[in-house]
Amino acid sequence: MSVNTSDITNRKSFLMGRKKVVVITGGAGFLGSHLSDLFVSEGFKVFCVDNLITGSMNNIQHLMNDKNFEFIKHDISKDFRISGPVDFILNFASPASPIDYLNYPIPTLKVGSLGSYNTLGLAKLKKACYLLASTSEIYGDPDVHPQKEDYWGHVNPIGPRGVYDEAKRFAEAITMAYHRYHKIDTRIVRIFNTYGPRMSIEDGRVVPNFIYQALRNKPLTVYGKGKQTRSFCFYSDLIDGIYRLLMSDYTGPVNIGNPTEFSILDFARLVIALTEAKSKIEYKPLPIDDPRQRKPDITLARKILKWKPKVELETGLKETIAWFQNSKDRRKKEKKEVVYHE
């Protein structure tokens, strides 16, 4: 599914004149690679920066011979520079699944702090517009439902998930500090549960977990009684929202997600039905600090971006299931060459 950008009214003012340049950190990841596709298709010069800790060259292999695409293997926790003009910086570099950020707790904190500092420094140097990929995780296990942008969250800073939650909360804080003090043109997108092609089968989040288990007729692992809720947004809807936010002039955080809410148990049953699996449900204890409910209030996105999700869950799941069936996930075969000095 492609992203339709033709109705973004102020887009032309950005695209007049010389070719525009965008830097996408985490550009070989699930969302970063789809953003790379979008900006190449829109005629941008794309610098894709990724250290491949969780990203995959498989996600961007089809772009490697495009003259408007350049891959840079680099850890943005360390200083880096791009020669020539830069118009936009989209910071999507971070482990994003519980398995990944629990396996890489210190790199996760470093990329949220040092990585944000370095990329904001680049935005300041280049006078570029800066978009931070934040997350619904900054709301923690919320006491407010649904979650609006003015809710400050309910986060355990010293729990296992705190390495990701607090990294993103710090990233938001330093982004707004650069906006206020250095007058950097900033955007912050708070991303709610997103799924679709190019997710890693080892991702650890509920969508790839359930699809992987169902395609092999294994029990689907449901934590607790499965009454906790999530809202699932298909990747093309999210990418559309991100692009609209970037092309807007709104500098504060904006929720982008699908407000249609499902219990995890109902979601597991839907995956079993769509895959025609023989799987059963297997119940396990809830992980520490697992949110009870998660649902975005998208009033702000509707108002300022004229955005709302379009893809129904069943439609998006069918496409995602087909992708998992037809592709080879090579993540296990890709040896990580990055060395971390913790």
Backbone torsions as a table, in degrees:
resi	resn	phi	psi	omega
1	MET	NA	133.4	-177.7
2	SER	-97.5	163.0	178.6
3	VAL	-96.5	130.0	180.0
4	ASN	-94.2	111.3	-179.6
5	THR	-107.6	6.0	-172.0
6	SER	-68.8	-21.1	-176.0
7	ASP	-101.0	15.5	176.3
8	ILE	-85.5	107.3	-163.8
9	THR	-66.6	-34.4	-176.1
10	ASN	-96.4	13.3	-177.4
11	ARG	-63.6	-39.2	-172.8
12	LYS	-62.5	-33.1	-178.6
13	SER	-64.9	-26.7	178.2
14	PHE	-80.8	-26.7	-169.3
15	LEU	-99.6	-0.3	179.0
16	MET	-76.0	151.6	176.7
17	GLY	86.5	-143.7	-176.6
18	ARG	-66.1	164.4	177.1
19	LYS	-61.8	131.0	-179.9
20	LYS	-82.0	149.6	-174.7
21	VAL	-118.5	130.3	178.0
22	VAL	-125.5	136.1	173.2
23	VAL	-105.3	124.4	179.1
24	ILE	-117.0	107.0	175.9
25	THR	-83.8	145.6	-170.3
26	GLY	70.4	25.7	-172.6
27	GLY	-71.9	-9.3	175.8
28	ALA	-100.9	7.1	178.8
29	GLY	-85.5	-175.1	-179.1
30	PHE	-54.8	-60.4	-178.3
31	LEU	-78.9	-39.3	-179.0
32	GLY	-59.0	-37.0	-179.3
33	SER	-70.5	-36.1	176.3
34	HIS	-68.0	-35.7	174.4
35	LEU	-65.7	-39.5	176.4
36	SER	-58.9	-44.0	176.5
37	ASP	-56.8	-48.1	-176.0
38	LEU	-61.1	-48.5	-174.4
39	PHE	-72.3	-32.9	173.0
40	VAL	-63.1	-44.0	-178.9
41	SER	-66.4	-26.1	179.4
42	GLU	-86.8	0.9	174.9
43	GLY	91.3	12.5	177.4
44	PHE	-80.6	156.1	163.3
45	LYS	-86.0	123.1	-174.3
46	VAL	-112.3	122.5	168.8
47	PHE	-101.3	113.8	-179.7
48	CYS	-98.6	115.9	-177.3
49	VAL	-112.0	123.4	-178.0
50	ASP	-157.5	140.7	175.8
51	ASN	-96.5	0.8	174.5
52	LEU	65.1	24.2	174.2
53	ILE	-66.0	-40.5	174.9
54	THR	-127.8	-15.8	175.2
55	GLY	-73.2	169.6	-176.4
56	SER	-139.8	134.9	175.1
57	MET	-63.0	-24.5	177.0
58	ASN	-58.5	-32.1	-176.5
59	ASN	-70.8	-23.2	-175.2
60	ILE	-123.0	5.5	-176.2
61	GLN	-56.9	-36.2	-177.9
62	HIS	-69.0	-12.9	-179.7
63	LEU	-99.7	-9.2	-168.2
64	MET	-63.3	-26.7	-179.7
65	ASN	-96.9	4.9	179.3
66	ASP	-81.4	131.0	-176.4
67	LYS	-66.0	-19.0	179.8
68	ASN	-93.5	8.9	-176.9
69	PHE	-128.0	133.7	176.6
70	GLU	-137.8	128.0	179.0
71	PHE	-97.2	132.8	176.8
72	ILE	-124.7	117.1	177.0
73	LYS	-84.7	112.3	-175.8
74	HIS	-161.2	147.1	173.9
75	ASP	-94.7	112.6	-174.7
76	ILE	-71.6	-4.2	170.4
77	SER	-66.3	-14.9	175.8
78	LYS	-110.0	148.3	-175.2
79	ASP	-57.5	143.3	174.9
80	PHE	-151.3	159.6	-179.0
81	ARG	-133.5	151.9	172.6
82	ILE	-119.6	128.3	178.8
83	SER	-78.5	149.5	178.3
84	GLY	83.1	-177.7	-177.3
85	PRO	-71.7	149.5	173.1
86	VAL	-134.2	129.3	-177.9
87	ASP	-99.1	-35.7	-176.8
88	PHE	-138.0	141.9	171.8
89	ILE	-126.2	121.9	177.0
90	LEU	-111.0	112.0	-175.1
91	ASN	-95.5	97.5	179.2
92	PHE	-114.0	15.9	-176.0
93	ALA	-83.2	112.0	173.2
94	SER	176.3	141.3	163.7
95	PRO	-56.3	139.1	-173.5
96	ALA	-123.4	-13.7	179.9
97	SER	-101.7	152.8	-179.6
98	PRO	-55.2	-41.2	179.3
99	ILE	-59.2	-44.8	-176.5
100	ASP	-69.8	-48.4	-176.0
101	TYR	-75.8	-18.6	172.3
102	LEU	-79.2	-28.5	174.2
103	ASN	-76.0	-29.2	-176.9
104	TYR	-126.5	62.7	-174.0
105	PRO	-65.2	-43.5	-176.8
106	ILE	-74.2	-44.4	172.4
107	PRO	-57.4	-33.2	177.7
108	THR	-64.8	-44.0	177.7
109	LEU	-67.0	-37.3	-179.8
110	LYS	-66.8	-42.7	-177.1
111	VAL	-69.7	-32.1	177.0
112	GLY	-71.7	-32.0	-177.7
113	SER	-97.5	-69.3	-178.5
114	LEU	-64.9	-38.5	179.8
115	GLY	-64.2	-41.1	177.5
116	SER	-67.0	-41.2	177.8
117	TYR	-59.5	-46.5	-177.9
118	ASN	-66.6	-42.2	-178.2
119	THR	-73.1	-33.5	174.1
120	LEU	-67.1	-36.1	175.1
121	GLY	-61.6	-39.5	177.4
122	LEU	-65.8	-41.0	177.9
123	ALA	-62.2	-39.8	178.3
124	LYS	-64.5	-45.3	-179.5
125	LEU	-62.1	-42.0	-175.1
126	LYS	-92.2	-4.9	-174.2
127	LYS	55.9	43.7	-176.9
128	ALA	-96.0	153.1	170.6
129	CYS	-74.8	134.4	-172.3
130	TYR	-118.6	124.9	176.7
131	LEU	-116.9	123.8	177.7
132	LEU	-98.5	129.4	171.4
133	ALA	-83.9	100.5	173.8
134	SER	-97.6	-161.5	-167.1
135	THR	-155.4	155.7	172.7
136	SER	-65.3	-15.1	178.6
137	GLU	-64.0	-19.1	178.3
138	ILE	-67.4	-15.9	175.5
139	TYR	-83.9	-11.9	178.9
140	GLY	62.9	-139.8	174.7
141	ASP	-93.4	91.4	-162.3
142	PRO	-70.8	142.5	172.1
143	ASP	-91.5	-9.0	-179.9
144	VAL	-114.5	135.2	-176.1
145	HIS	-144.3	128.2	-6.7
146	PRO	-70.6	173.8	-174.2
147	GLN	-93.0	125.5	175.4
148	LYS	-102.6	161.5	-176.3
149	GLU	-63.1	-22.9	-179.4
150	ASP	-87.0	2.4	176.0
151	TYR	-82.6	130.4	-173.4
152	TRP	-84.7	-13.3	174.0
153	GLY	97.9	166.8	-179.0
154	HIS	-136.8	85.3	-169.1
155	VAL	-117.4	138.5	171.8
156	ASN	-90.6	105.1	-173.3
157	PRO	-70.6	-18.5	-178.0
158	ILE	-110.4	5.0	175.5
159	GLY	-77.5	169.2	-179.0
160	PRO	-56.6	-37.5	-179.0
161	ARG	-77.2	-11.4	-176.9
162	GLY	-60.8	-26.0	-178.5
163	VAL	-63.1	-35.2	178.7
164	TYR	-83.9	-47.9	-177.7
165	ASP	-57.7	-49.4	-176.3
166	GLU	-73.6	-29.9	175.3
167	ALA	-61.4	-42.4	-179.9
168	LYS	-73.4	-35.1	177.8
169	ARG	-66.4	-40.1	175.4
170	PHE	-64.4	-42.5	-179.7
171	ALA	-59.1	-40.6	176.2
172	GLU	-63.8	-42.0	-177.6
173	ALA	-63.9	-45.3	-178.4
174	ILE	-71.6	-31.7	176.1
175	THR	-62.6	-45.9	179.1
176	MET	-68.9	-32.2	176.3
177	ALA	-64.3	-43.0	177.4
178	TYR	-65.9	-34.3	177.4
179	HIS	-65.3	-46.1	-176.0
180	ARG	-75.0	-42.9	-172.7
181	TYR	-86.0	-44.0	-176.8
182	HIS	-100.6	-0.5	178.3
183	LYS	62.9	30.2	175.9
184	ILE	-69.1	138.1	176.7
185	ASP	-78.8	110.3	-170.1
186	THR	-121.5	155.7	171.2
187	ARG	-136.6	146.9	175.2
188	ILE	-132.6	119.4	176.7
189	VAL	-106.7	124.4	175.3
190	ARG	-96.3	107.7	-171.8
191	ILE	-90.3	127.2	173.7
192	PHE	-96.1	169.6	-173.1
193	ASN	-40.3	117.8	-179.2
194	THR	-123.6	145.9	-177.3
195	TYR	-142.7	166.5	176.7
196	GLY	149.0	-178.1	178.0
197	PRO	-55.1	146.0	180.0
198	ARG	86.1	-0.7	167.9
199	MET	-65.4	143.5	177.0
200	SER	-75.4	140.8	177.6
201	ILE	-64.6	-20.9	178.9
202	GLU	-96.6	13.8	-172.0
203	ASP	-57.2	-39.1	179.3
204	GLY	92.9	-11.2	177.3
205	ARG	-85.2	168.0	-165.3
206	VAL	-65.8	-37.6	-176.3
207	VAL	-64.6	-57.2	179.1
208	PRO	-64.7	-33.2	177.5
209	ASN	-58.7	-53.1	-177.1
210	PHE	-64.9	-41.8	-179.7
211	ILE	-64.7	-44.3	178.5
212	TYR	-58.3	-47.4	-177.8
213	GLN	-66.5	-41.5	-177.5
214	ALA	-67.6	-40.9	-179.0
215	LEU	-64.9	-19.4	178.0
216	ARG	-107.3	9.7	179.9
217	ASN	56.6	31.4	176.5
218	LYS	-91.6	160.6	177.2
219	PRO	-61.2	139.5	174.8
220	LEU	-85.1	126.7	-174.4
221	THR	-83.9	113.3	177.4
222	VAL	-113.2	128.2	-178.0
223	TYR	-92.1	141.1	-174.3
224	GLY	66.4	-140.4	177.6
225	LYS	-98.1	3.0	178.9
226	GLY	78.3	14.6	-179.1
227	LYS	-85.2	-14.0	177.5
228	GLN	-63.7	147.3	-173.1
229	THR	-113.4	153.0	174.2
230	ARG	-140.7	159.8	176.5
231	SER	-122.0	124.4	-169.9
232	PHE	-108.4	125.8	-178.2
233	CYS	-114.0	129.2	178.3
234	PHE	-72.4	145.1	-170.2
235	TYR	-56.6	-38.3	-176.0
236	SER	-66.3	-34.7	175.0
237	ASP	-65.1	-43.6	-179.9
238	LEU	-62.9	-46.6	-178.6
239	ILE	-60.2	-39.9	176.5
240	ASP	-60.3	-44.8	179.0
241	GLY	-64.0	-40.0	179.0
242	ILE	-63.4	-44.0	-179.8
243	TYR	-63.4	-42.6	178.3
244	ARG	-61.9	-42.2	179.0
245	LEU	-63.4	-44.4	179.8
246	LEU	-59.1	-40.1	-177.3
247	MET	-84.7	0.5	176.1
248	SER	-89.6	-175.2	175.1
249	ASP	-118.2	22.5	-177.6
250	TYR	-89.5	126.2	-171.4
251	THR	-101.5	-11.3	-178.2
252	GLY	-89.9	175.8	179.0
253	PRO	-65.5	143.2	177.1
254	VAL	-134.0	127.1	173.9
255	ASN	-71.5	130.2	170.0
256	ILE	-125.9	114.1	-179.0
257	GLY	-175.9	173.4	179.8
258	ASN	-97.4	121.0	-176.7
259	PRO	-78.1	-1.0	177.4
260	THR	-74.4	121.2	-168.6
261	GLU	-103.0	138.5	177.8
262	PHE	-131.8	143.8	168.6
263	SER	-74.5	152.0	179.9
264	ILE	-62.0	-35.8	179.3
265	LEU	-65.4	-44.7	177.7
266	ASP	-63.4	-37.9	179.2
267	PHE	-64.8	-41.8	177.7
268	ALA	-59.8	-42.9	179.8
269	ARG	-64.6	-35.3	178.6
270	LEU	-67.0	-42.8	178.4
271	VAL	-62.0	-42.7	178.2
272	ILE	-60.7	-42.4	-179.0
273	ALA	-65.7	-44.1	-175.7
274	LEU	-71.5	-30.8	178.9
275	THR	-90.0	-7.4	-176.2
276	GLU	54.5	39.6	-177.5
277	ALA	-80.4	160.4	174.8
278	LYS	-98.2	15.4	-174.5
279	SER	-67.7	150.4	171.4
280	LYS	-106.0	174.5	175.8
281	ILE	-97.6	130.7	177.2
282	GLU	-116.0	123.8	-175.9
283	TYR	-97.4	136.0	177.6
284	LYS	-133.8	162.7	-179.1
285	PRO	-63.0	149.9	178.4
286	LEU	-65.6	137.5	173.2
287	PRO	-66.9	162.1	179.0
288	ILE	-63.4	133.0	175.0
289	ASP	62.9	22.6	177.0
290	ASP	-67.9	124.2	-176.9
291	PRO	-62.0	139.3	179.1
292	ARG	-75.2	-32.9	-177.0
293	GLN	-152.2	149.6	-178.7
294	ARG	-153.0	114.5	-178.8
295	LYS	-153.0	125.9	-178.1
296	PRO	-81.3	141.6	163.3
297	ASP	-89.3	115.9	-175.0
298	ILE	-107.3	24.2	178.4
299	THR	-55.6	-43.4	-178.3
300	LEU	-65.0	-44.2	179.0
301	ALA	-63.2	-39.5	177.5
302	ARG	-62.6	-39.8	-174.1
303	LYS	-75.6	-52.0	-171.0
304	ILE	-92.0	-23.5	-178.1
305	LEU	-108.5	-9.3	-174.1
306	LYS	55.5	40.4	-173.9
307	TRP	-115.4	142.9	167.8
308	LYS	-156.0	153.0	179.7
309	PRO	-69.1	148.1	-176.8
310	LYS	-117.8	-24.8	-172.1
311	VAL	-88.1	121.1	176.8
312	GLU	-68.1	149.6	-176.2
313	LEU	-57.1	-45.1	-178.0
314	GLU	-62.4	-39.7	178.6
315	THR	-64.1	-48.7	179.9
316	GLY	-64.2	-38.7	179.3
317	LEU	-65.5	-39.4	178.8
318	LYS	-60.4	-42.3	178.9
319	GLU	-66.9	-39.5	-179.3
320	THR	-68.4	-42.6	177.5
321	ILE	-61.0	-44.1	179.0
322	ALA	-61.3	-38.2	179.1
323	TRP	-64.7	-43.6	178.6
324	PHE	-65.3	-34.0	179.2
325	GLN	-70.1	-35.1	-170.3
326	ASN	-100.7	-7.6	-177.5
327	SER	-113.3	159.2	176.3
328	LYS	-106.1	117.4	176.5
329	ASP	-83.1	115.3	-173.6
330	ARG	-101.6	14.8	-173.1
331	ARG	-58.3	-36.7	-180.0
332	LYS	-64.7	-28.2	-176.7
333	LYS	-83.8	-16.2	-178.1
334	GLU	-88.0	107.4	179.9
335	LYS	-75.9	127.0	-179.7
336	LYS	-77.6	123.3	-176.7
337	GLU	-97.0	-2.3	-176.9
338	VAL	-78.2	135.0	178.1
339	VAL	-107.1	131.7	-178.6
340	TYR	-107.5	128.4	176.9
341	HIS	-104.2	98.2	-173.6
342	GLU	-98.0	NA	NA
